[in-house]
C-alpha cells in the first residue's frame, strides 16, 4: 500500500504496488488478498477491471475468513454485473448477496432489495424488496432510502404516499 498511496516518502507507483501486493497474495497475506479483490472491480482503481481475478481473490479471502461479508458481496457484485471474465449469473449473485446481507452488510442488503425489486435471480417481490431496503436504510444506506422513496412514490408494494416518499427521499438527500 505504500506505493499505492505514496506513503512514508514513497512516490505513488501503481506498478510497484501491484507487484508487491501480488507477492504478498502469493503468500496468502489476508490484507493483500482483500486489497486486490477490491482493486480489480472498482472504477476508481488504476488497474483494469478483471472480475474473474476479483472473484478469485474473494474466494481466497473466504478460505481464511468464511465470515467476510466484503468478499461475499464482491462475488455477488461481479456475478450481477458480469463481464471482465465473468458471465452474468443472477442466481449466483443472489446466493452471495444473501450470505453477506444476513451478516448485516448494508450494500448486500440493498442489492437483495434490488434483486427482489427487479426480479433478477429470483421472483419479483416488492414486499421482500422493501424488507431488504429497510434493513439497509436503517444502517444509513442512501441508495436504499431512495429506493424506498421510489416505492412509496409509485405505490410499488405499498400504499402510494407522497408524504412517505418525501420522507425517504429527504433522508437519502441529506446524506449527499
Number of C-alpha atoms within 10 A of each C-alpha: 17 16 20 17 13 14 11 8 8 11 12 15 14 18 13 14 17 20 12 16 22 17 13 15 20 11 11 16 16 17 14 22 26 21 18 21 27 22 21 22 22 15 11 8 12 13 15 12 18 18 27 21 19 28 26 16 26 25 19 20 25 19 13 12 12 12 14 18 25 20 28 27 27 25 27 28 24 25 23 23 15 17 14 16 14 17 14 15 16 21 16 17 26 26 16 22 30 22 19 26 23 13 15 15 22 25 23 29 30 27 27 31 28 21 26 23 24 15 15 17 17 14 12 16 16 20 15 18 27 25 17 28 30 21 20 26 25 13 15 15 20 23 19 30 26 22 24 28 24 19 22 23 20 14 14 17 15 14 12 15 15 15 12 17 22 17 17 24 22 16 18 21 13 9 10 7
